Amino acid sequence: SYAAADGGRFVVETDTADPVRARDVVAATKNEVGYLEGIDGVGIVDRGKSYVDVDERGRTGVDGLYAAGRLAEKPHQTAVCAGHGAEVAVTLLEDDDAAFYHDWVAPEGYFTDRGREVPPGCEEIDADERRERESTALDATRDRFAEPHPDPQETHPSLEE
């Protein structure tokens, strides 16, 4: 939900967790737009299936609310939706008031060996730290996908009565 009375911030409510407040939100559900209906400025487009009306960069009519992937009428293939989500995330960062942002982790010496300061949002790490982070990430990925997804496969809308 959108809490305009709360300084124009969003309140994201879930079935299982406490509400989360955010300045910006990227909505990216596959088949559900109902939770966005009734928010002033969010256009819903019906083409036999409902989508959120966005500009070419994923912006809705509400400042700070973006839509990505299938919700923004992109083909539902995973790679396409992931790529669109990345494009929308770049838009969000570009729209932000922050003067400079990078989320880089660079090899040790990448900046400093060139006589440059490490920019804000960047860090240099040595090879041991990189290997440790890589190992941690691989372990987390294995743990995350060790069990099959608990939900059944969704039926394609063309097969439903």
Wavefront OBJ file of the C-alpha trace (Angstrom):
o trace
v 0.000 0.000 0.000
v 1.023 3.612 -0.443
v 1.039 5.831 2.631
v 0.914 9.407 1.355
v 0.356 10.669 4.900
v 3.719 9.186 5.854
v 5.903 11.672 4.010
v 5.115 10.173 0.614
v 6.706 6.853 1.517
v 5.482 3.393 0.649
v 4.390 0.768 3.124
v 4.778 -2.733 1.721
v 2.622 -5.275 3.519
v 3.041 -9.031 3.221
v 1.162 -12.012 4.593
v 4.099 -13.218 6.659
v 6.168 -10.262 7.848
v 5.885 -6.861 9.449
v 5.240 -3.961 7.063
v 8.321 -2.505 5.390
v 8.619 1.228 4.708
v 10.451 2.313 1.574
v 11.095 5.484 -0.356
v 11.089 3.567 -3.667
v 9.436 0.318 -4.748
v 9.882 -1.883 -7.814
v 6.742 -3.996 -8.255
v 7.463 -7.161 -10.228
v 4.731 -9.728 -9.688
v 3.868 -12.073 -12.531
v 0.094 -12.278 -12.659
v -1.249 -9.936 -9.985
v -1.951 -6.201 -10.221
v -4.803 -5.943 -7.712
v -2.575 -4.737 -4.901
v -1.770 -1.632 -6.979
v -5.352 -0.814 -7.942
v -6.721 2.238 -6.212
v -3.346 3.946 -5.832
v -3.819 7.376 -7.361
v -1.471 7.701 -10.329
v -1.108 3.990 -11.100
v -2.620 3.122 -14.466
v -3.840 -0.411 -15.066
v -3.955 -1.548 -18.703
v -6.294 -4.415 -19.636
v -5.338 -6.406 -22.723
v -7.148 -9.582 -21.708
v -4.585 -9.641 -18.917
v -3.868 -6.698 -16.655
v -0.577 -4.800 -16.648
v 0.711 -1.631 -15.018
v 1.024 1.372 -17.328
v 4.702 2.406 -17.337
v 6.992 4.558 -19.446
v 9.902 3.056 -21.400
v 12.051 3.028 -18.226
v 9.526 1.319 -15.905
v 8.212 4.439 -14.152
v 4.552 4.519 -13.133
v 2.536 7.689 -12.551
v 3.606 7.689 -8.881
v 7.035 9.077 -7.982
v 9.195 6.299 -6.592
v 6.964 3.449 -7.816
v 8.325 1.389 -10.682
v 7.116 -1.799 -12.371
v 9.265 -4.443 -14.023
v 8.982 -7.687 -15.923
v 5.654 -9.313 -16.684
v 3.806 -6.710 -14.596
v 5.127 -4.086 -17.052
v 3.936 -6.152 -20.035
v 7.268 -7.769 -20.848
v 7.354 -11.380 -22.082
v 7.305 -13.768 -19.140
v 10.609 -15.495 -19.898
v 12.918 -15.365 -16.899
v 15.883 -13.848 -18.724
v 13.735 -11.095 -20.256
v 12.128 -10.203 -16.916
v 15.463 -10.259 -15.089
v 16.987 -7.974 -17.705
v 14.050 -5.591 -17.521
v 14.288 -5.591 -13.734
v 17.946 -4.576 -14.043
v 17.023 -1.760 -16.450
v 14.339 -0.510 -14.067
v 16.797 -0.668 -11.153
v 19.214 1.530 -13.115
v 16.353 3.971 -13.726
v 15.613 4.053 -9.994
v 19.270 4.806 -9.230
v 19.411 7.489 -11.909
v 16.206 9.070 -10.582
v 17.614 9.112 -7.039
v 18.989 12.346 -5.615
v 22.309 10.718 -4.707
v 25.138 12.512 -6.456
v 27.181 9.375 -7.114
v 26.671 5.661 -6.621
v 28.478 2.491 -7.645
v 28.071 -0.984 -6.243
v 31.480 -2.172 -7.315
v 33.804 -4.559 -5.597
v 37.145 -4.260 -7.345
v 40.366 -6.240 -7.052
v 42.912 -4.862 -4.619
v 44.809 -2.014 -6.284
v 42.222 -1.384 -9.005
v 41.996 2.281 -8.018
v 44.825 2.787 -5.535
v 47.557 1.366 -7.803
v 46.568 4.060 -10.284
v 46.982 6.750 -7.631
v 43.220 7.235 -7.297
v 40.995 7.269 -4.232
v 38.456 4.456 -3.982
v 35.140 6.138 -4.947
v 32.136 6.137 -2.588
v 30.176 2.908 -2.823
v 33.202 0.973 -4.084
v 35.693 -1.188 -2.265
v 38.891 -2.981 -3.136
v 39.336 -6.519 -1.826
v 42.241 -8.942 -1.990
v 42.104 -12.352 -3.665
v 41.496 -14.227 -0.388
v 38.496 -12.038 0.456
v 37.113 -12.480 -3.077
v 37.388 -16.281 -2.804
v 35.717 -16.232 0.626
v 32.833 -14.094 -0.660
v 32.465 -16.310 -3.711
v 32.345 -19.423 -1.518
v 29.745 -17.832 0.780
v 27.619 -16.844 -2.228
v 27.798 -20.343 -3.720
v 26.828 -21.911 -0.374
v 23.877 -19.529 -0.046
v 22.737 -20.345 -3.586
v 22.943 -24.097 -2.941
v 21.013 -23.712 0.331
v 18.371 -21.520 -1.285
v 17.665 -23.985 -4.086
v 18.213 -27.268 -2.241
v 14.491 -28.005 -2.080
v 11.929 -27.724 -4.882
v 9.637 -24.709 -4.794
v 6.624 -25.535 -2.578
v 3.995 -23.997 -4.886
v 2.534 -25.915 -7.823
v 3.206 -24.763 -11.381
v 0.760 -22.063 -12.468
v -1.490 -22.937 -15.367
v -1.119 -20.778 -18.458
v -4.155 -18.436 -18.688
v -5.079 -19.784 -22.143
v -5.735 -23.208 -20.584
v -8.070 -21.937 -17.889
v -11.796 -21.926 -18.486
l 1 2 3 4 5 6 7 8 9 10 11 12 13 14 15 16 17 18 19 20 21 22 23 24 25 26 27 28 29 30 31 32 33 34 35 36 37 38 39 40 41 42 43 44 45 46 47 48 49 50 51 52 53 54 55 56 57 58 59 60 61 62 63 64 65 66 67 68 69 70 71 72 73 74 75 76 77 78 79 80 81 82 83 84 85 86 87 88 89 90 91 92 93 94 95 96 97 98 99 100 101 102 103 104 105 106 107 108 109 110 111 112 113 114 115 116 117 118 119 120 121 122 123 124 125 126 127 128 129 130 131 132 133 134 135 136 137 138 139 140 141 142 143 144 145 146 147 148 149 150 151 152 153 154 155 156 157 158 159 160 161
